[in-house]
Amino acid sequence: MEDDSIPNSMSYGEITPEEKQWALFVHLSALIAMWLGGLAILGPLIIWLVKKDQSQFIDDQGKEAVNFHLNILIAGLLLGLLAVPLTLLTVGIALLLIIPVAIALFAASIVMPILAAMKANQGEAYRYPFVVKILS
């Protein structure tokens, strides 16, 4: 049974190569923005804001990328805010949990956009797992 909340490529009509390319860029731009300044959300946000009115597919994938990176940003900030008090309260034992979670967040922020870009380049709508939809 298909989930109707996840649109497939058929719901967008014919997706042009240019649309696929911009959807690829919206996902991969996070890696460039992260490398240049540390805020991975800027790349997808800028491309989405510029291109969202030109294509439903780019709009959808842009929202998906921005939502993912907002979730990563919020999770990272919460982890950072909790790290110091928890580490002090547990005399460092909390680092056994905090460090692996931080590594997992960092790895996800690199691997997931690459997977999304590959799917978008094939004309498939990619959905990041475990993402709270902030933009809808």
C-alpha positions in Angstrom: 0.0 0.0 0.0 1.4 3.4 -1.0 1.6 6.3 1.3 -0.3 9.2 -0.2 1.6 11.8 1.8 4.8 11.0 -0.1 4.4 12.3 -3.7 6.2 10.3 -6.4 7.6 11.5 -9.6 4.3 10.9 -11.4 2.5 13.7 -9.4 4.9 16.3 -10.8 4.3 15.5 -14.4 7.3 15.3 -16.6 10.4 16.4 -14.7 12.8 18.2 -16.9 16.6 17.6 -16.7 17.0 21.2 -15.5 14.5 20.5 -12.6 16.4 17.4 -11.7 19.7 19.3 -11.8 18.3 22.1 -9.5 16.9 19.5 -7.1 20.4 17.9 -7.0 21.9 21.3 -6.3 19.4 22.0 -3.5 20.6 18.9 -1.6 24.3 19.1 -2.4 24.5 22.9 -1.7 24.3 22.0 2.0 27.7 20.3 1.8 29.3 23.3 0.2 27.6 25.7 2.7 28.8 23.5 5.6 32.4 23.5 4.3 32.4 27.3 3.7 30.9 28.5 6.9 29.4 25.8 8.9 25.7 26.6 8.3 24.5 23.9 6.0 21.0 25.3 5.9 22.1 28.3 3.9 22.7 26.5 0.6 19.4 24.7 0.4 17.5 27.8 1.7 18.9 30.1 -0.9 18.3 27.8 -3.8 14.8 27.0 -2.6 13.9 30.6 -2.2 15.1 31.5 -5.7 13.7 28.4 -7.5 10.6 27.4 -5.6 8.2 29.2 -7.9 9.7 27.7 -11.1 9.0 24.0 -10.4 6.8 22.0 -8.0 9.5 19.3 -7.9 12.2 21.8 -6.9 9.9 23.4 -4.4 9.2 20.0 -2.8 12.8 19.0 -2.7 13.9 22.4 -1.4 11.4 22.2 1.5 12.6 18.7 2.2 16.3 19.8 2.3 15.6 22.9 4.4 13.5 20.9 6.9 16.3 18.3 7.2 19.0 20.9 7.9 16.7 22.8 10.3 16.3 19.6 12.2 20.0 18.9 12.2 20.7 22.5 13.4 18.1 22.3 16.2 19.3 18.9 17.3 22.9 20.1 17.3 22.1 23.2 19.3 20.1 21.2 21.8 22.9 18.7 22.1 25.4 21.5 22.6 23.3 23.2 25.3 22.8 19.9 27.1 26.4 18.7 26.8 28.0 21.0 29.4 25.4 20.6 32.3 25.1 16.8 31.7 28.8 16.4 31.5 29.3 18.3 34.8 26.5 16.5 36.5 27.7 13.1 35.5 31.4 13.9 36.0 32.1 13.2 32.3 30.1 10.0 31.9 27.5 11.8 29.7 30.2 12.2 27.1 29.9 8.5 26.3 26.5 9.3 24.9 27.0 12.9 23.7 30.0 12.2 21.5 28.5 9.3 19.5 25.2 11.3 19.0 27.2 14.3 17.8 29.2 12.0 15.4 25.9 10.5 14.1 24.4 14.0 13.5 27.5 15.1 11.6 27.6 11.9 9.5 23.9 12.2 8.7 24.4 15.8 7.6 26.9 14.5 5.1 25.5 11.2 3.9 21.8 12.0 3.7 22.1 15.0 1.3 24.3 12.8 -1.0 21.6 10.1 -1.0 18.9 12.7 -1.6 20.8 14.3 -4.4 21.2 11.0 -6.2 17.5 10.3 -6.0 16.5 13.8 -7.0 18.9 13.5 -10.0 16.8 10.5 -11.0 13.6 12.5 -10.8 12.5 10.8 -7.6 11.1 12.8 -4.6 13.4 12.0 -1.6 12.2 12.0 1.9 14.7 12.3 4.7 13.9 9.9 7.6 13.0 11.1 11.1 12.4 14.7 10.1 9.9 17.0 11.8 8.3 19.0 9.0 8.8 22.7 9.9 8.1 23.9 6.3 5.1 22.3 4.6 
